[in-house]
Amino acid sequence: MENVHASAPLALHLYCRVDVLVTDAGALTDHAVAELRDADVDWSAEDDDLESAAGELRGSIADSLGAVADISRLIEGVPGVEFRGGWCRAEPGPPPREIPAPGSR
């Protein structure tokens, strides 16, 4: 039987799907743009500037949602688990893109 109390770190993949209903697109994009403005971004190292990046967020509700979703909070406060990275992407629906369960291929 596997020792569930092993002391060596173990990397795991956590796949998540969250369905949301955007009830106020303006509030969402305003929030995304505000977070972008508050972010510590070195714009000289980027392909665009703050205003063009903000314009892209204002032009896409899905990009705005993806920009503000903080998936690191999914495991916040769980003892013995450290968030290592990941990404969040919002896609217009329906239908949602199906992600096969591990081992179902």
SVG drawing of the C-alpha trace seen along z (x, -y; Angstrom):
<svg xmlns="http://www.w3.org/2000/svg" viewBox="-26 -54 39 56">
<polyline fill="none" stroke="black" stroke-width="0.4" points="0.0,0.0 1.3,-3.5 2.6,-5.6 0.3,-8.6 2.6,-10.4 5.7,-10.3 8.1,-13.2 9.4,-13.7 7.5,-16.4 5.1,-14.9 4.1,-16.9 0.5,-16.4 -1.7,-17.9 -4.9,-19.5 -7.4,-20.0 -10.2,-22.4 -13.2,-23.6 -15.3,-26.4 -18.4,-27.6 -19.4,-31.2 -22.1,-33.6 -20.9,-37.2 -23.7,-39.4 -21.8,-42.7 -19.2,-42.7 -18.3,-46.4 -17.5,-45.7 -15.4,-42.7 -13.4,-44.5 -13.0,-47.6 -11.6,-45.2 -9.3,-43.5 -7.9,-46.8 -7.5,-48.1 -5.5,-45.0 -3.4,-45.5 -2.7,-49.1 -1.7,-48.1 0.5,-45.2 4.3,-45.6 4.8,-45.2 8.0,-46.3 6.3,-47.6 9.6,-48.3 10.1,-44.5 6.6,-43.8 5.4,-43.7 2.7,-46.2 2.1,-49.1 -0.4,-49.6 -3.0,-51.2 -3.0,-48.6 -3.1,-45.8 -6.0,-47.5 -7.7,-47.9 -7.4,-44.1 -9.0,-43.4 -11.8,-45.8 -12.3,-44.1 -12.6,-40.5 -14.7,-39.5 -13.0,-36.0 -9.5,-37.6 -10.6,-39.9 -11.9,-36.9 -8.8,-34.9 -6.6,-37.8 -8.3,-38.1 -8.9,-34.5 -6.5,-33.5 -6.2,-29.7 -3.6,-29.7 -6.4,-30.4 -7.9,-26.9 -5.4,-25.4 -4.9,-28.4 -4.7,-27.3 -4.3,-23.6 -1.5,-22.4 1.3,-20.5 0.5,-21.8 2.4,-24.5 1.1,-26.2 3.8,-25.7 2.1,-27.4 -0.6,-27.1 -2.8,-29.1 -6.4,-30.0 -8.1,-30.4 -11.6,-31.5 -13.3,-30.5 -16.6,-31.7 -19.3,-29.0 -21.5,-27.1 -20.7,-24.2 -17.7,-24.1 -14.6,-22.4 -14.5,-18.8 -11.4,-17.6 -11.0,-13.9 -10.5,-12.3 -7.1,-10.8 -6.8,-7.3 -9.9,-7.6 -8.0,-7.9"/>
</svg>
